[in-house]
């Protein structure tokens, strides 16, 4: 028997705005409100407001919380300063990626791990299984938070209208407690769009009040509500990986071109160290397929799983593809054989239902905002 999808605290508000809803990772989420292209362009040029309450928050506390997280994850969590955040991963013993995460240090011995919605229970279970022997506690806080995001170049001006928190002093990948529109919040300067922006962790009962206040403050700045569809094209243009597409348990961080997140120099052992050491050596001596960008010469859109071809042979596979509103052309990310990964490599195409459509190989990201 199928389980009914979970609803965020903003579900009725989304429906009142005419959102097209979709089942995503067990949650009923807004896919779009009107035009995906308009929502995408609003975030690139003005601002967009997202409900991201499907993400999974896990709190880790205790005297050995940092040591535990450094053991359980591939990053060196002990070096994360108070009020800062770090992008990292959790892997299996064989080095396969379980999920990519953001870890926020909320205090001397308190951390919040934010997992992708579809992996939240898997990450929670893995952390719970690994905490034995450490003076630390793992707590499921998914029901304790709603998560709203304001993304886009106008987001600082919008946020300054509703909070007196020191946003100018808030660096990228940092967070601070504050009050936004009268609501207590963790204000984080993070996001998944390639733009400047803020993610606001609040109690679910405060979510609607905050959404309405942000909508009002954002109106003069062109802010509009945005769904998951444009979030996907925004992250694709920004070259940001998506779990289940660019990241899977079949890939190590080195296979995914993200070996930099693995910190071998940290104190003590960590889960997957031996396998990742071997993966790092393999990547040096015999590079695996590399993640590249592909820009279509025509109009046909590549999708995940489509073969990448050259000289009549399959040389890779598309992991994500979509029309790019910013570039005005279809784009894709794909893993390809190292010999074909250099930007400008000629003769590369994507097999779209039997036709080899020509594509230009480019370095990622496709889009980078002006600082």
C-alpha positions as CSV (number, residue, x, y, z in Angstrom):
1,X,0.0,0.0,0.0
2,X,1.4,3.4,-1.0
3,X,2.0,6.0,1.7
4,X,0.4,9.4,1.2
5,X,3.1,12.1,0.6
6,X,4.1,14.3,3.5
7,X,2.9,17.9,3.5
8,X,5.0,21.0,4.4
9,X,3.6,23.7,6.7
10,X,3.0,25.8,3.6
11,X,1.0,23.2,1.7
12,X,-2.4,25.1,1.8
13,X,-0.6,28.4,0.9
14,X,1.0,26.8,-2.2
15,X,-2.4,25.5,-3.3
16,X,-4.0,28.9,-2.8
17,X,-1.3,30.3,-5.1
18,X,-2.2,27.9,-7.8
19,X,1.0,25.8,-7.6
20,X,1.3,22.6,-9.6
21,X,2.2,20.1,-6.9
22,X,4.3,16.9,-7.3
23,X,5.4,14.0,-5.2
24,X,9.1,14.5,-4.6
25,X,11.0,12.2,-2.2
26,X,7.8,11.4,-0.4
27,X,6.7,15.0,0.0
28,X,4.0,16.9,-1.9
29,X,6.0,19.9,-3.2
30,X,5.3,22.8,-5.6
31,X,6.8,22.1,-9.0
32,X,5.9,25.5,-10.4
33,X,3.5,28.3,-9.8
34,X,3.1,29.6,-13.3
35,X,6.0,29.6,-15.8
36,X,9.2,27.7,-15.0
37,X,11.1,30.1,-17.3
38,X,9.8,33.2,-15.5
39,X,10.6,31.7,-12.1
40,X,14.1,30.8,-13.3
41,X,14.8,34.2,-14.7
42,X,13.4,35.9,-11.6
43,X,16.1,34.2,-9.5
44,X,18.8,35.1,-12.0
45,X,17.8,38.8,-12.3
46,X,15.7,39.6,-9.2
47,X,14.7,37.1,-6.5
48,X,12.7,33.9,-5.9
49,X,11.1,32.4,-2.8
50,X,11.3,28.7,-2.2
51,X,9.8,26.2,0.2
52,X,12.5,23.6,0.9
53,X,10.9,22.1,4.0
54,X,11.4,18.6,2.6
55,X,15.1,18.7,3.4
56,X,16.3,16.6,6.3
57,X,17.7,18.2,9.5
58,X,19.6,16.0,11.9
59,X,21.1,17.5,15.1
60,X,24.3,16.1,16.6
61,X,25.2,17.2,20.1
62,X,27.7,16.3,22.8
63,X,31.3,16.8,23.9
64,X,32.5,14.5,21.1
65,X,30.1,15.7,18.4
66,X,32.9,17.2,16.2
67,X,35.1,14.1,16.6
68,X,32.1,11.8,15.8
69,X,31.2,13.8,12.6
70,X,34.8,13.8,11.4
71,X,34.7,10.0,11.8
72,X,31.2,9.5,10.2
73,X,31.8,12.0,7.3
74,X,34.6,12.5,4.8
75,X,35.2,16.2,5.9
76,X,37.2,17.6,8.8
77,X,34.3,18.9,10.9
78,X,36.5,19.7,13.8
79,X,37.8,22.7,11.9
80,X,34.4,24.2,11.2
81,X,34.1,27.4,13.3
82,X,31.1,28.5,15.3
83,X,28.5,29.9,12.9
84,X,30.1,28.4,9.8
85,X,28.9,25.7,7.5
86,X,30.7,23.1,5.4
87,X,29.8,21.1,2.3
88,X,30.7,17.4,2.8
89,X,29.6,13.9,2.1
90,X,28.8,10.6,3.9
91,X,30.1,7.5,2.2
92,X,29.8,3.7,2.5
93,X,32.8,1.6,3.6
94,X,33.5,1.0,-0.1
95,X,33.7,4.8,-0.7
96,X,30.3,5.0,-2.5
97,X,28.5,8.3,-1.9
98,X,25.5,7.9,0.4
99,X,24.6,11.6,0.2
100,X,26.1,15.1,0.0
101,X,25.4,17.2,3.0
102,X,25.8,20.7,4.6
103,X,26.9,20.7,8.2
104,X,26.3,23.8,10.3
105,X,28.1,24.4,13.6
106,X,25.5,26.0,15.8
107,X,27.5,26.0,19.0
108,X,30.6,24.6,20.8
109,X,29.1,21.1,20.8
110,X,26.1,21.3,18.6
111,X,25.8,20.7,14.8
112,X,23.0,20.5,12.3
113,X,23.5,18.1,9.4
114,X,21.2,18.8,6.4
115,X,20.6,15.9,4.1
116,X,18.7,15.6,0.8
117,X,15.0,14.7,1.3
118,X,15.2,11.3,-0.4
119,X,18.2,10.3,1.7
120,X,17.3,11.8,5.1
121,X,16.3,8.5,6.7
122,X,19.3,6.7,5.2
123,X,21.7,9.4,6.5
124,X,20.0,9.4,9.9
125,X,20.3,5.6,10.2
126,X,23.9,5.7,9.1
127,X,24.8,8.3,11.7
128,X,23.0,6.5,14.4
129,X,24.9,3.3,13.5
130,X,28.2,5.1,13.6
131,X,27.8,7.1,16.9
132,X,28.7,4.1,19.2
133,X,31.8,4.8,21.2
134,X,31.4,8.6,21.0
135,X,30.1,10.9,23.7
136,X,27.5,12.3,21.2
137,X,23.8,12.1,20.4
138,X,22.1,12.0,17.0
139,X,18.6,13.5,16.9
140,X,16.0,13.4,14.1
141,X,14.9,17.1,13.9
142,X,13.1,16.9,10.5
143,X,9.8,17.8,12.2
144,X,11.3,20.7,14.1
145,X,12.0,22.9,11.0
146,X,10.5,24.4,8.0
147,X,13.0,25.8,5.5
148,X,12.4,28.8,3.3
149,X,15.0,30.2,0.8
150,X,15.3,33.6,-0.7
151,X,17.6,33.4,-3.7
152,X,18.8,36.0,-6.3
153,X,20.7,39.3,-6.5
154,X,17.9,41.2,-4.7
155,X,17.8,38.8,-1.8
156,X,20.1,40.9,0.5
157,X,17.9,44.0,0.0
158,X,14.7,42.0,0.7
159,X,16.2,40.4,3.8
160,X,17.4,43.7,5.2
161,X,13.8,44.9,5.1
162,X,12.7,42.2,7.5
163,X,15.7,41.6,9.8
164,X,18.2,43.7,11.7
165,X,20.7,40.8,11.7
166,X,24.2,41.6,10.4
167,X,23.7,40.3,6.9
168,X,26.7,42.3,5.6
169,X,28.9,40.4,8.0
170,X,27.4,37.0,7.1
171,X,29.7,35.2,4.8
172,X,28.9,32.6,2.2
173,X,28.5,29.2,4.0
174,X,27.8,30.8,7.4
175,X,24.8,31.1,9.5
176,X,23.6,33.1,12.5
177,X,20.6,33.0,14.8
178,X,18.3,36.1,14.4
179,X,14.8,37.3,14.0
180,X,13.2,37.6,10.6
181,X,9.8,39.4,10.4
182,X,9.4,38.7,14.1
183,X,10.1,35.0,13.7
184,X,13.2,33.3,15.3
185,X,15.3,31.8,12.6
186,X,18.7,30.4,11.7
187,X,19.8,32.6,8.9
188,X,22.2,30.8,6.6
189,X,23.9,32.3,3.5
190,X,23.7,29.2,1.5
191,X,21.7,28.0,-1.5
192,X,21.5,25.8,-4.6
193,X,20.9,28.2,-7.4
194,X,24.3,29.8,-8.2
195,X,23.0,33.1,-6.9
196,X,23.5,35.0,-3.6
197,X,20.8,34.1,-1.1
198,X,19.6,33.0,2.2
199,X,18.1,29.9,3.7
200,X,15.9,30.3,6.8
201,X,15.4,27.5,9.2
202,X,12.3,28.2,11.4
203,X,9.7,26.4,13.4
204,X,6.9,25.0,11.1
205,X,4.3,27.1,12.9
206,X,6.1,30.3,11.9
207,X,6.5,29.3,8.2
208,X,3.4,30.9,6.8
209,X,4.0,34.2,8.7
210,X,7.5,34.4,7.3
211,X,6.5,33.5,3.8
212,X,3.9,36.3,3.7
213,X,6.3,38.8,5.2
214,X,9.0,37.9,2.6
215,X,6.5,38.1,-0.2
216,X,5.4,41.6,0.9
217,X,9.0,42.8,1.4
218,X,10.1,41.3,-1.9
219,X,7.3,42.7,-4.0
220,X,9.1,46.0,-4.8
221,X,12.2,43.9,-5.8
222,X,10.4,41.6,-8.2
223,X,10.4,38.5,-5.9
224,X,8.1,35.7,-7.0
225,X,7.4,32.2,-5.5
226,X,9.4,29.5,-7.2
227,X,9.1,25.7,-7.4
228,X,11.4,22.7,-7.7
229,X,11.4,22.7,-11.5
230,X,13.3,26.0,-11.8
231,X,15.5,25.0,-8.8
232,X,16.7,22.1,-11.0
233,X,17.6,24.3,-14.0
234,X,19.2,26.9,-11.8
235,X,21.5,24.3,-10.1
236,X,22.2,22.7,-13.5
237,X,23.4,26.0,-15.0
238,X,25.6,26.5,-11.9
239,X,27.1,23.0,-12.3
240,X,25.9,21.8,-8.9
241,X,25.5,18.0,-8.5
242,X,22.2,16.4,-7.7
243,X,22.1,13.1,-5.7
244,X,20.8,10.3,-7.8
245,X,22.2,12.0,-11.0
246,X,25.8,13.2,-10.6
247,X,26.2,11.5,-7.2
248,X,25.3,7.8,-6.4
249,X,26.6,4.9,-4.3
250,X,28.3,3.6,-7.4
251,X,30.6,6.6,-7.4
252,X,33.2,7.8,-4.9
253,X,33.8,11.5,-4.4
254,X,36.9,11.1,-6.6
255,X,34.9,9.6,-9.4
256,X,32.6,12.6,-9.2
257,X,35.4,15.1,-9.4
258,X,34.8,16.2,-5.8
259,X,37.8,14.5,-4.1
260,X,38.6,17.9,-2.5
261,X,35.9,17.3,0.1
262,X,37.8,14.2,1.4
263,X,40.2,15.3,4.2
264,X,42.8,12.5,4.7
265,X,44.8,14.8,6.9
266,X,42.3,14.9,9.7
267,X,43.0,13.2,13.0
268,X,41.8,9.6,13.4
269,X,40.1,7.1,11.2
270,X,36.9,7.8,9.2
271,X,34.4,5.6,7.4
272,X,35.6,4.8,3.9
273,X,39.2,6.0,4.4
274,X,40.9,2.9,3.0
275,X,38.6,2.7,-0.1
276,X,38.9,6.4,-0.7
277,X,42.7,6.2,-0.5
278,X,42.6,3.6,-3.3
279,X,40.1,5.7,-5.2
280,X,42.4,8.8,-5.0
281,X,45.3,6.8,-6.3
282,X,43.2,5.4,-9.2
283,X,42.1,8.9,-10.1
284,X,45.8,10.0,-10.3
285,X,47.0,7.1,-12.4
286,X,44.0,6.3,-14.5
287,X,41.4,9.1,-14.4
288,X,37.9,7.8,-14.3
289,X,35.2,9.3,-16.5
290,X,35.0,13.1,-15.9
291,X,32.0,15.3,-15.3
292,X,31.7,17.8,-18.1
293,X,29.2,20.3,-19.5
294,X,27.5,19.8,-22.8
295,X,25.8,22.6,-24.8
296,X,23.6,21.6,-27.7
297,X,24.1,22.9,-31.2
298,X,20.5,22.1,-32.0
299,X,17.2,22.3,-30.1
300,X,16.7,18.7,-28.8
301,X,17.0,18.3,-25.1
302,X,19.2,15.6,-23.6
303,X,17.9,13.7,-20.5
304,X,19.5,11.6,-17.8
305,X,20.6,8.2,-19.1
306,X,21.1,9.2,-22.7
307,X,24.4,7.9,-24.2
308,X,27.2,10.3,-25.0
309,X,28.9,9.3,-28.3
310,X,32.0,10.0,-30.4
311,X,33.4,8.1,-33.4
312,X,30.4,5.8,-33.3
313,X,31.2,4.6,-29.8
314,X,29.5,5.3,-26.4
315,X,32.0,7.4,-24.4
316,X,29.7,8.4,-21.5
317,X,26.3,9.1,-20.2
318,X,24.2,12.2,-19.5
319,X,23.4,12.6,-15.8
320,X,21.2,15.8,-16.0
321,X,19.8,17.7,-19.0
322,X,17.3,20.5,-19.6
323,X,16.7,23.7,-21.6
324,X,18.8,26.5,-20.2
325,X,16.8,29.7,-19.9
326,X,20.0,31.7,-19.4
327,X,21.9,30.3,-22.3
328,X,18.9,29.8,-24.6
329,X,20.0,26.3,-25.5
330,X,19.7,22.8,-24.1
331,X,22.5,21.9,-21.7
332,X,23.6,18.7,-19.9
333,X,26.1,17.4,-17.4
334,X,27.6,14.1,-18.3
335,X,30.3,11.7,-17.3
336,X,32.6,11.1,-20.3
337,X,35.8,9.2,-20.9
338,X,38.8,11.3,-19.9
339,X,40.1,11.5,-23.5
340,X,37.0,13.4,-24.5
341,X,36.7,15.7,-21.5
342,X,38.7,18.7,-22.6
343,X,36.6,21.7,-23.4
344,X,36.3,22.1,-27.2
345,X,36.7,18.4,-27.9
346,X,35.2,17.9,-31.4
347,X,33.0,15.1,-32.6
348,X,31.0,14.6,-29.4
349,X,27.3,14.0,-29.5
350,X,24.3,12.7,-27.5
351,X,22.3,9.8,-28.8
352,X,18.7,11.2,-28.6
353,X,16.4,8.3,-29.6
354,X,18.7,7.0,-32.3
355,X,20.0,10.4,-33.6
356,X,23.4,11.6,-32.7
357,X,22.9,15.3,-31.9
358,X,26.1,17.4,-31.9
359,X,27.2,18.9,-28.6
360,X,30.0,21.2,-27.5
361,X,32.1,20.1,-24.5
362,X,32.6,22.9,-22.0
363,X,34.0,23.3,-18.5
364,X,31.5,23.6,-15.6
365,X,29.7,25.6,-14.5
366,X,27.7,26.9,-17.4
367,X,26.9,30.1,-15.5
368,X,28.7,32.0,-12.8
369,X,27.2,35.1,-11.2
370,X,29.0,38.4,-11.2
371,X,30.3,39.0,-7.6
